[in-house]
Amino acid sequence: MKGATILFARAVYAINWFYLAPEIPNLISEYHQSYKLAGIIPLSFFLGSGLMQLPASYIGTKIGQRNSIVLGLLLMSLSSFLVAFSSSLTEVLVYYFLGGVGASFFFSSGGSILSVLNKERVGLYLGVYNALFSVGGFIGLNWVLVFRELGFSNGVALVGALDFLSALLNLRLPNYTPSWKAVKDKGVVLLGVATVGVWGIYYAVGELFPSFMFFFYHVRSVTASEVTSSLLIFSAIGGAMGWLGDKFGGMKVLLSSSIVTSLSLLFLYTPFYELGLAILGISNELAISVLYSITALRVGLKNSSVTLAMVNSINISLGTWLEFVAGFLGYYSWATLVVLSLLPLLLLLNLRTRT
């Protein structure tokens, strides 16, 4: 398989997004903060990634996509080592923000090189790219088991070591240089805005559902994290279904799977919350995989790092705030997010794009 080192790094990259999630209640308690601030820790990472998506993409047009991947992984490695030995909530936020910056250098360049190396089946390989994010996210959500064996500092340092190893493994990739002119595509902007809610609610559930269960259902953290990690298992299935966009039409599959994603949150209030997590995982990852495929094909695969960065920048910068809002809404967060995620999808109804 071409680009196997990218796929390995994608799974490691995903661990960085989720490894602190099961520790949020403990960190909030340790630093004597209100549970309503539970969303501020993952928010710091998301902001670092969202704010730097386009600047990182621009830098990638100067230094090349391989160098961008390696730089991103090294920054994430440094972030993890710093978080491991932080002594205050402020330090955790600053260092985790740095990890988000590193993530911004990896994502679009990794997807672009993988697409070029496997140009005959872009939808399939970007689906696998997303599926491995789910695999890494599953591992990250269960990193509490590593913390239990090694302690918090050593467990976080292990994440940093994996990031560093991934950087070394990708040093031999081709170093394509994309054109920055692709940033002018207005259709990509509409795609990004339309899917803000779909992107945002997935991470809101992934990061906050363990805390939701802990504070409202009094379930111990490890159990809640294990339940939420099932979301990522089903996400891997959804990612592997990315080829459906090629067969049935990208926009049709994107719209239908996005609607299902939004409505699935209502199950989180019922005894059937596990079914809700399954539906959310499959439909969301299918929607995002098709979104990336549509985006990558708009301006040529070698330039797709720019358009992928545009979509991801919009998704993260705007979608992240849904998670922050959810942290303040408490019990009513999921119902509110259903409405907020459905409204932007209206933009897809009149959007015409080449799939």
ZAFI-113388 format. One record per residue: x, y, z of N, C-alpha, C in turn; residue in one letter. Coordinates in steps of 0.1 Angstrom, whole numbers, plus 2048, in hexadecimal, padded with zeros to 3 digits. Each point is the difference from the previous one (the first is absolute). Example, Ala and Ser with C-alpha at 12.3 -4.5 7.8 and 13.67 -1.06 7.14 Angstrom:
<atoms>
8847C784E7F780C80080980C800a 7FC80B7F980980B8007F880B808s 
</atoms>
This chain:
<atoms>
8087F48007F880C80080980C800m 7FE8097F680780D8007FC80980Bk 80A8068067FD80A80B7FD7FA80Dg 8057F38037FD7F980C80580880Ca 80B8077FF80580880B7F780C804t 7FA8057F67F680B8027F47FA808i 7FC7F57FC7F47FA8078047FC80Fl 80C7FB8028047FE80E80080D808f 80680A7FA80180D8077F2806802a 7F77FD7F77F28058027FA7FB80Cr 8027F38037FB7FA80C80680680Da 80E8027FF80780680C7FB80F801v 7FF8077F57FB80E8007F2800808y 7F87F77FD7F28008078017FE80Fa 80A7F88048017FE80F80280E807i 8078097F980280D8067F4808802n 7F57FE7F87F48078017F87FB80Cw 8027F48047F67FA80A8077FB80Df 80D8008018067F980C7FD80780Dy 7FD80D8007FC80780C7F27FF804l 7F77FC7F77F27FF8027FC7F980Da 8057F38027FC7F980C80680780Dp 8098097FF80680680B7FA80E804e 7F78047F77FA80E8027FA80180Ei 7F77F78057FB80180D80B80180Bp 80A7F87FF80B80180A80880D7FFn 8028057F480880C7FF7F780C805l 7F38007FD7F880B8057FF7FF80Fi 8007F58068007FE80E80D804807s 80B7FC7F980D80380680380F800e 7FB8077F680380E7FF7F4809805y 7F77F98077F58078077F78097F7h 7FC7FA7F47F88087F77F27FA7FFq 7F68077FB7F37FC7FE7FF7F67F5s 7F77F68017FE7F67F57FB8077F3y 7FB80C8017FB8077F480C8047F7k 80C80080680C8037F88067F37FAl 7F97F58008057F47FB8058017F2a 7F88087F88038017F280D8097FCg 80580780A80B8097FD80D7F97FDi 8027F480680D7F97FD8017FB7F1i 7F67F87FC8007FD7F17FF80C7F7p 7F980A8057FF80C7F880E8067FCl 80980080A80E8057FD8067F97F5s 7FF7F37FF8067F87F57F98047F3f 7F38008007F88037F480380E7FAf 80180980980380E7FC80E8007F9l 80A7FA80680D8007FA8007FA7F2g 7F87F57FF7FF7FA7F37F88087F6s 7F58058047F78087F780780D7FCg 80680780980580D7FC80D7FF7F7l 8067F580180D7FE7F87FE7F87F3m 7F47FB7FD7FE7F87F48058077F4q 7FB80C7FD8048077F480E805800l 80580680C80E8048008097F47FEp 7FD7F48068087F47FE8007FC7F2a 7F48017FA7FF7FC7F18098097F8s 7FF80D8038098097F880F7FD802y 8047FD80C80D7FC8038047F37F8i 7F67F77FF8027F47F88038027F2g 7FA80B7FA8038037F280E8057FEt 80780480B80E80580080A7F5803k 7FD7F880A8097F68057FD7F27FAi 7F47FE7FA7FD7F37FB7F77F880Ag 7F87F77FB7F67F98088067F6809q 80B7F97FC8077F680980680880Cr 80680B7FD80680780B7F680680An 7F48037FA7F58058097FB7F5809s 7FF7F47FB7FC7F480880A7FE80Bi 80D8007FD80A7FD80A80080B80Bv 7FF80C7FC80080C8097F47FF809l 7F47FC7FB7F47FF8088027F580Bg 8057F57FC8027F580A80A80380Al 80A8087FD80A80480A7FA80A80Al 7F88097FB7F98098097F77F9809l 7F87F67FB7F87F98098087F880Am 80B7FB7FC8097F980A80480980Bs 80580C7FC80480A80A7F580480Al 7F48027FA7F48038087FD7F680Bs 8017F37FC7FD7F580980A80080Bs 80C8017FD80B80080B7FE80C809f 7FC80B7FB7FD80C8097F47FE809l 7F57FB7FA7F47FD8088037F680Bv 8097F67FD8037F680A80580680Da 80780B7FF80680580C7FB80E803f 7F48037FC7F980D8037FC80080Fs 7FF80C8057FD80180F7F4809802s 7F98047F67F48098027F77FE7F4s 7F38048017F77FF7F58048097F5l 80580B8038058097F680B7FA7F7t 8097F980680B7F97F97FA7F57F7e 7F77F98057F97F57F87FA8067F4v 7F980B8017F98077F580A8057F6l 80A80680480A8067F78077F57F8v 8057F58078077F57FA7F77F87F7y 7F47FE8047F67F87F87FD8087F3y 7FF80E8017FE8087F580C7FE7F6f 80C7FF80480B7FD7F87FE7F37F8l 7FB7F68077FD7F37F97F68027F5g 7F68098027F78037F58078077F4g 8098088038088077F58077F57F8v 8067F68078077F67F97F67F77F7g 7F47FE8067F67F97F87FD8067F3a 80080E8007FC8077F480A7FE7F5s 80D7FE80380A7FD7F67FE7F27FAf 7FB7F78088007F27FB7F47FD7F7f 7F48048057F37FB7FA7FF8027F1f 80080C7FA7FE8027F280B7FA7F7s 80D80280580B7FB7F88007F1800s 7FC7F980B7FF7F28007F67FB7F7g 7F48068007F57FC7F78038027F2g 80780B7FD8048037F280A7F67FAs 80B7FE80780A7F67FC7F97F27FEi 7F87FC8097F97F37FF7F88007F4l 7F980B7FD7F78007F48087FF7F3s 80B8077FF8098007F48067F27FFv 8047F980A8067F37FF7F67F57FDl 7F38038027F57F67FE7F58077F7n 8048077F67F68097F97F67F87F8k 8027F37FF7F57F87F97F47FD809e 80280180D7F57FD80980180A80Cr 7FE80D7FD80180A80A7F67FF80Bv 7F37FD7FC7F67FF80B8027F5809g 8057F47FB8037F580980B80380Al 80B8067FB80C8028087FE80C80Ay 7F880A7FC7FD80A80A7F67FB80Al 7F87F67FD7F87F98098087F980Ag 80A7F97FB8097F880980880A809v 80480C7FB80780A8077F780580Cy 7F38017FD7F780480B7FD7F480An 8007F47FA7FD7F580980B7FE80Aa 80D8037FC80B7FE80980080C80Al 7FA80B7FD7FF80A80A7F77FB80Bf 7F57F87FC7F77FB80A8077F5808s 8097F87FA8087F680880880780Av 80780B7FC8098078097F880780Bg 7F48057FC7F880780A7FB7F680Ag 7FC7F47FC7FC7F580980B7FD80Af 80D7FF7FB80B7FE80980280C80Ai 7FE80C7FA80180C8097F680180Bg 7F47FC7FD7F580180A8027F580Bl 8087F67FC8037F580A80E802806n 80680B7FD80E80280680080180Fw 7F48018067FF7FF80E8067F3806v 7FF7F67F88067F380480F801801l 8068087F780F80280080380980Cv 7F880A80380280880C7FF7F880Cf 7F87F68017FE7F880C80D7F8802r 8067FC7F680C7F780180D809802e 80180B7F880D8078007FF80D808l 7F48058037FE80D8067FE80B7F5g 7FB80B8047FC80A7F680C8057F8f 80B80480780B8067F98067F67F6s 8037F48048067F67F77F77FC7F5n 7F38008037F67FC7F580080B7F5g 80080D80480080A7F680D8007F9v 80B7FE80780D8007F98017F57F6a 7F97F58028007F57F67F98047F3l 7F68098017FA8057F480A8097F8v 80880880880A8077F980A7F87F9g 8047F48068097F77FA7FB7FA7F3a 7F37FD8007FA7FB7F47FF80A7F5l 7FE80D80380080B7F780E8017F9d 80A7FF80880E8017FB8037F57F7f 7FC7F48038037F47F87F98027F2l 7F38058017F98027F380780A7F7s 80580A80680880A7F880C7FA7F9a 8077F780780B7FA7FA7FC7F77F4l 7F57F98027FB7F67F67FC8077F3l 7FD80D8017FB8077F480A8097F9n 80C7FE80380B8087FA8037FD7F2l 7FB7F47FB8037FC7F27F58027F7r 7F58078047F58037F780480A7F5l 7F98007F480380A7F67FC80E806p 80780A7FC7FD80D8057FA8097F6n 7F37FD7FD7F88087F67FE80F805y 8008097F77FD80E8037F48057F9t 7F58028087F38047FA80080F7FCp 7F58047F97FF80E7FC7F680780As 80480B8057F78088097F48067F9w 8008007F37F48067F97F37F8802k 8017F48047F47F88037F880680Ba 8068098087F880580C7F58097FBv 7FF8047F37F68097FB7F37F97FDk 7FF7F38017F47F87FD7F580380Ad 7F68077FC7F58048097F77F4803k 7FF7F67F87F87F58038057F880Cg 80D8008028067FA80B7FC80780Dv 7FF80D8007FC80780B7F27FC804v 7F77FF7F67F27FC8037FF7F2806l 8087F77FB8017F380580480080Fl 80A80880380580180D7F580580Ag 7FA80B7FC7F58068097F57F7802v 7FB7F97F57F57F78008027F580Aa 80C7FB8018037F480880680380Et 7FF80D80480580480D7F97F880Bv 7F38008007F97F980A8027F1801g 8017FA7F48027F17FF80E7FD806v 80A8087FD80E7FE8057FF80380Fw 7FA80B80580180480E7F97F6809g 7F57FB7FD7F87F88098087F2803i 8077FC7F68077F380280B80280By 80780B7FF80A80280A7FB80480Ey 7F48077FF7F980380D7FD7F3808a 7FA7F77F87FD7F380780C7F8804v 80A8007F780C7F880380880580Cg 80080D80280780680B7F880280Ce 7F38037FF7F880480C7F77F5805l 7FD7F67F87F67F58048067F980Df 80D7FD8018057FA80C7FD80980Dp 80280D7FE7FD80980B7F1801803s 7F88007F57F18008017FB7F4808f 8067F47FD7FC7F480880580180Em 80B80680280680180E7F8809809f 7FD80C7FA7F980A8087F17FE802f 7F97FB7F57F27FE8017FB7F2803f 8087F67FC7FC7F28038097F980Ay 80B8088058087FB80A8077F37FDh 8057FF7F38077F57FC80F803801v 8087F780580E8038028078027F2r 80A8088008068057F48047F57F6s 8067F58058057F67F67F47F97F9v 7F57FE8077F57FA7FA7FA8097F6t 7FF80D8037FA8097F68098017F4a 80D8008028098017F47FF7F37F8s 7FE7F58067FF7F47F87F38007F8e 7F58058057F48027F98028097F4v 80680C8038028097F58097FB7F5t 80A7F88048097FB7F67F97F77F6s 7F47FB8037F97F87F67FC8097F4s 7FF80D8037FD80A7F580B7FF7F5l 80C7FE80480B8007F78017F37F9l 7FC7F58068007F37FA7F78017F3i 7F48058027F68017F580580B7F6f 80780A8058068097F68097FA7F6s 8087F68058097F97F77F87F97F5a 7F47FB8037F77FA7F67FC80A7F6i 7FB80C8057FC80B7F880A8047F6g 80D80280580B8047F88027F67F4g 7FF7F48038037F57F67F58007F5a 7F58078037F48017F780180C7F6m 80C80780180180C7F87FE7FE7F1g 8027F47FB7FE7FD7F27F18027FBw 7F780180A7F28027FC7FE80D7F9l 80880A8047FF80D7F98037FF7F2g 80A7F87FC8037FE7F27F57F97F8d 7F97F78077F67F87F97F38067FFk 7FB80780A7F38068007FF80F7FFf 80C8077FF80080E7FF80480780Dg 80B80780080680680C7F6808808g 7F980A7F97F88098077F47F9807m 7FA7F77F97F57F88058047F980Dk 80B7F97FF8047F880C80480A80Bv 80780B7FD80480A80A7F4805807l 7F68047F97F48078067F87F5809l 7FD7F57FB7F87F68078087FB80Ds 80D7FD7FE8077FB80C80280B80Bs 80080D7FB80280B80A7F3802808s 7F47FE7F97F48028087FE7F580Ai 8047F37FC7FF7F580A80A80380Bv 80B8057FE80A80380A7FA80A80Bt 7FA80A7FB7FA80A8097F57FA809s 7F77F97FA7F57FA8078047F580Al 80B7FA7FE8047F580980380480Es 80280D80280380580E7F57FE809l 7F38007FB7F57FF8088007F2808l 8067F67FB8017F380780880180Df 80880B80180980180C7F880380Dl 7F48037FE7F780380C7F87F3804y 8027F57F97F87F48028087F4804t 7FA7F68048087F38038077FB7F4p 7FC8057F48067FB7F480C8087FBf 80780780A80B8097FC80B7F97F8y 8017F380280B7F87F97FC7FF7F1e 7F37FF7FD7FB8007F280380E7FAl 7FE80A80880280E7FB80F8027FDg 8097FA80880E8027FD8047F87F4l 7FA7F47FE8037F87F47FB8087F3a 7F48058007FB8087F580880C7FDi 80480780B80880C7FF80E7FD7FAl 8067F680580D7FC7FB8007FC7F1g 7F77F87FC8007FC7F27FC80B7F6i 7F58078047FB80A7F680980C800s 80680480B80980C80080D7FD7F8n 8067F580380C7FD7F97FE7FE7F1e 7F57FA7FC7FC7FF7F27FF80E7FAl 7F98098077FE80E7FB80D8077FEa 8097FF80A80D8078008097FA7F5i 8007F37FE8087FA7F67FC8057F2s 7F38007FE7FB8057F380380F7FEv 7FF80780B80380F7FF80F8017FCl 8097F980680E8017FC8027FC7F2y 7F97F57FB8027FC7F27FB80B7F7s 7F58068027FB80A7F880A80C7FFi 80480380C80A80C80180D7FD7F9t 8057F480280D7FD7FA8008007F1a 7F47FD7FA7FF7FF7F17FD80D7F9l 7FE80A8087FB80D7FA80B8077F8r 80C80080580B8087FA80C7F87FCv 7FF7F27FF80C7F87FD8067FB80Dg 8047F37FF8047F980C80D807806l 8098047F880D8068067FD80D807k 7F58067FD7FC80D8077F67FE80Bn 7FC7F38027F67FD80A80380380Es 80D80280380480380E7FA80E804s 7FF8097F67FB80D8027F1800803v 7F97F97F77F18008027FC7F780Ct 8077F68037FD7F880C80380880Cl 80A80880080380980B7F580B802a 7FB8057F47F580A8017F47FA807m 7FB7F47FB7F57FA8068027FD80Fv 80C7FA8038037FD80E80180C809n 80580B7FB80280C8077F2806804s 7F78007F67F28058037F97F780Ai 8017F27FE7FA7F780980580180En 80D80180280680180D7FD80D807i 80380B7F87FF80D8067F1804804s 7F67FB7F97F28038037FA7F4808l 8037F47FC7FA7F48068047FE80Eg 80D8048038057FF80E7F780780At 7FA80B7FC7F880880A7F47F8804w 7FB7F77F87F57F88048037F880Cl 80C7FB8008047F880C80180980Ce 80680C7FE80180980C7F2804805f 7F78037F77F28038047FA7F4807v 8027F47FB7FA7F48068057FF80Fa 80C8048028057FF80E7F880880Ag 7FB80C7FB7F88098097F17FC800f 7FB7F97F67F27FC8007FD7F4808l 80A7F98047FD7F48097F77F67FAg 7F57FD8077F77F57FC7F98037F3y 7FE80C7FC7F98047F48098017F4y 80D7FD8018098037F67FD7F87F3s 7FC7F38017FE7F97F37F58047F8w 7F48048067F58057F980380D7F9a 80780880680480D7FA80A7FE7F4t 8097F68018097FE7F67FA7FA7F4l 7F57F88027F97FB7F47FB80B7F7v 7FA80A8067FB80C7F880B8087FAv 80B80280880B8087FA8087F97F5l 7FF7F38008077F87F57F87FF7F4s 7F38008017F77FE7F57FF80D7F7l 80080B8067FE80D7F980A8027F5l 80D7FF80380A8037F57FE7F67F4p 7FA7F58017FF7F67F57F88067F5l 7F880A8037F88067F58088057F5l 80D8048038098057F68037F57F5l 7FF7F48048037F57F67F67FE7F6l 7F38058027F57FD7F78038077F2l 80680B8008028077F380F7FF7FBn 8087F980880E8007FC8037F57F5l 8068047F58037F77F680F7FE800r 8057F480080E7FE8018047F47F7t 80D7FF7FC8057F57F88047F580Ar 7FB7F47FF8037F680980A7F67FAt 
</atoms>
